[in-house]
């Protein structure tokens, strides 16, 4: 059997093995349509509006990136309105395909022969991502496109071709409407590509082919946001809302308008505030104090989608009030929040699910947290493909530092985090074994 044919059969085996637990979860253990509340309710409402009136402006899309509700609407346009099982199947397929992409990335970039199998097994059994894929959230499709663009970038830099550049650009562009933070991965990937002497000449010639789909998506998403809100932006106005939370360190933003009242209370910051209150009640100092720049609850007139300039004004006010050192402390605490003081959201209410998710959270800290940070040193590695992987890990840290962190934001990157961490563990084991043999 040829090497390529063998790889295709292994990829099919990995996909099938990863798909089964996801289908079981999404259709029976925790049907996707059974939890349409909170963020999921907002996505569901937006997708219903798009199914009903796909070409009309929708105010709900002022605040939320349109990728998730648009994809859900397209699925239901084919399978039937409110057919959440069909969405659950697609989410399961995207999750299984993400495992295959992670396996193939490991096959191309790791120096250890056991790494692809380890990453495949990790993707098949990693319960937090399986659970996340059973909710109508942006994480399942974003995970797929994050890994897809990383996979395409690795292929492109290892063997630069025009087709590879176009493929990377298309996959990167497709992921932006789901989570605009992908732009940080794109920027860092460009930094790696243009900094690599082995591909610099080809990359400069092929870069426009990769950039055109990304620029086209940015133009479309900005125009679509203006169509929905009457104001210009990149994909949605929630970036300003998230930036307020990150730079002001409050945990609630409330708004009042003629249409009523609303509030934004990110789960991570709310959990940090709860942990702080508990610690103070017990006479202990909290691991991450909330330390708001202005107040823990900020109230505005109008809505964030209609008056993003109010949010931007708060951001600058908070930066001036706190100064550089306090802002750096905020950013450091946000990175800590990726691993500590926050729990997965959303979560199943079943006791066994809660225990399983908690167990994995502890395992993540023990097995992956410290090696992941050590893996940032691999950005200087001679292995160009590994530098692409590390660039995406660094994008997670920058996203958390700029905005805020919580377990949910880390999950889409977990396959890459596991790959980097296991690479560090492998290098450490290899070094130790070599020294033991010498002695």
MOUR-V756248 format. One record per residue. NEAR is the number of other ideal C-beta (glycine too) atoms within 10 Angstrom. D_LAST is the distance of its C-alpha to the last C-alpha in Angstrom with 1 decimal. Layout:
NEAR/D_LAST
NEAR/D_LAST
//
This chain:
8/42.3
7/41.7
7/38.9
7/41.5
9/43.4
10/40.4
15/39.5
12/43.1
10/43.0
17/39.8
18/41.4
11/44.5
13/42.5
25/40.7
18/44.1
12/45.9
16/43.3
28/43.3
19/47.1
12/47.9
19/46.7
26/48.3
18/51.6
14/51.7
23/51.0
27/53.4
16/56.3
9/56.1
16/53.7
22/54.4
14/57.1
27/56.9
16/60.6
13/60.4
20/59.0
17/61.1
12/61.1
14/59.8
19/58.0
19/58.5
12/62.2
17/62.4
23/60.8
22/63.0
15/66.1
23/65.2
27/64.6
17/68.0
18/69.7
23/68.2
18/69.2
11/72.7
10/73.2
12/70.5
6/72.2
10/73.5
14/71.8
19/69.9
15/69.5
18/66.5
23/64.5
21/64.9
22/62.1
21/59.8
25/58.1
22/60.2
22/57.5
27/57.1
26/60.8
18/61.7
22/59.3
26/60.5
21/64.1
16/63.5
20/62.1
19/65.0
14/67.4
9/66.5
15/65.8
11/68.4
11/68.9
15/66.8
16/64.8
24/61.6
15/60.1
17/60.2
26/58.3
27/55.8
19/55.3
19/54.7
30/52.3
25/50.4
19/50.3
20/49.0
27/46.3
24/45.2
19/45.4
29/43.1
27/40.4
22/40.8
27/40.6
27/37.4
30/35.9
21/37.0
27/35.7
27/32.2
19/32.6
18/33.4
25/31.0
22/27.7
12/24.8
16/23.9
8/25.9
11/26.2
20/27.7
22/31.3
15/31.5
18/30.0
24/32.6
25/35.3
15/34.7
22/34.5
26/37.9
19/39.5
13/38.7
21/38.7
15/41.8
21/42.6
24/43.3
22/45.2
22/47.3
25/47.9
28/49.3
26/52.0
26/53.8
25/56.0
23/53.7
21/52.4
22/48.8
30/48.8
25/50.4
25/48.5
29/45.2
24/46.2
25/47.3
28/44.3
27/42.0
21/44.5
28/44.6
30/40.8
23/40.6
23/43.4
31/41.8
25/38.5
20/40.5
27/42.6
22/39.9
16/37.8
11/41.0
19/43.8
13/47.3
13/50.6
11/50.5
21/47.1
25/48.5
17/51.6
21/49.7
29/47.5
26/50.6
19/52.5
23/49.8
26/49.1
24/52.8
19/53.4
27/51.0
25/52.7
25/55.7
26/53.5
23/51.4
20/52.1
23/48.7
26/47.5
18/48.8
18/45.8
28/43.5
23/45.8
12/45.7
21/41.9
25/41.6
17/44.1
14/42.0
23/38.9
26/41.1
12/42.8
13/39.7
16/38.0
7/38.7
12/38.2
19/41.1
13/43.1
10/46.0
19/46.4
20/46.0
11/48.7
12/51.1
22/50.3
15/50.0
11/53.8
19/53.5
27/50.9
17/52.8
15/56.3
20/55.7
22/54.1
12/57.0
13/59.5
19/58.2
16/58.3
10/61.9
14/62.9
21/61.2
14/62.7
11/66.1
18/65.9
22/65.0
13/68.1
13/70.2
21/69.2
21/69.3
12/71.3
14/68.5
10/65.8
20/62.1
14/59.1
25/58.9
25/60.1
23/60.9
19/58.3
18/55.8
21/58.1
21/58.2
18/54.4
19/54.2
28/56.5
24/54.3
24/51.2
23/52.9
24/55.3
27/53.0
23/56.0
24/55.7
17/59.1
23/61.5
13/65.0
23/67.8
14/71.6
13/73.9
6/77.1
11/75.2
8/73.8
10/70.6
15/67.0
11/63.6
18/60.0
15/57.4
23/53.9
19/52.1
25/49.0
26/51.0
16/53.2
19/50.2
28/48.8
22/52.3
13/52.4
18/49.0
21/50.2
12/53.4
11/51.6
16/49.2
12/52.1
8/54.1
8/51.2
6/51.0
10/47.7
8/46.7
17/46.2
14/42.9
25/45.0
16/48.4
18/51.1
15/52.5
17/55.3
22/56.6
15/60.2
10/60.6
15/58.7
13/61.6
22/63.1
12/66.5
18/68.1
9/71.4
15/71.4
22/68.4
21/65.0
25/65.9
18/69.2
18/68.2
25/64.6
11/65.7
18/66.0
23/62.3
13/61.3
14/63.4
22/61.5
17/58.2
10/59.3
15/60.9
23/57.7
16/55.6
9/58.2
13/58.4
20/54.6
10/53.3
8/50.0
8/47.7
15/49.1
18/49.0
12/45.3
15/44.9
23/46.8
19/44.5
13/41.3
22/42.9
26/43.8
18/40.2
16/39.3
23/42.1
26/40.5
19/38.2
17/39.9
22/43.4
26/44.8
15/45.3
23/46.0
18/49.6
20/51.5
20/50.4
19/51.9
9/53.7
11/52.6
8/50.6
9/48.0
18/47.5
14/47.2
10/44.5
16/42.6
18/42.8
13/41.6
12/38.6
20/37.6
16/38.1
9/35.6
12/33.1
22/33.6
12/32.7
8/29.6
17/28.2
23/29.7
17/31.1
13/28.2
19/26.3
27/29.7
16/30.2
16/26.7
26/27.6
14/30.4
10/27.9
19/27.9
18/31.4
8/29.8
16/27.8
8/28.5
16/29.4
18/33.1
21/33.8
23/31.3
24/33.1
30/36.3
31/34.8
26/33.6
23/37.0
26/38.6
24/36.3
18/37.3
23/40.9
24/40.7
19/39.5
17/42.3
26/44.9
24/44.0
18/44.0
17/47.4
21/49.1
27/47.4
28/44.8
24/44.7
26/42.9
23/45.5
22/44.8
23/41.0
24/41.6
29/42.6
24/39.3
25/37.1
27/36.0
27/34.8
25/33.2
23/31.4
29/30.3
26/29.0
22/27.3
23/25.6
25/24.5
20/22.8
17/21.2
17/20.0
16/18.6
12/16.8
11/15.4
12/14.5
10/12.6
10/10.8
10/10.0
9/8.8
9/6.3
8/5.2
7/5.4
6/3.8
4/0.0
//
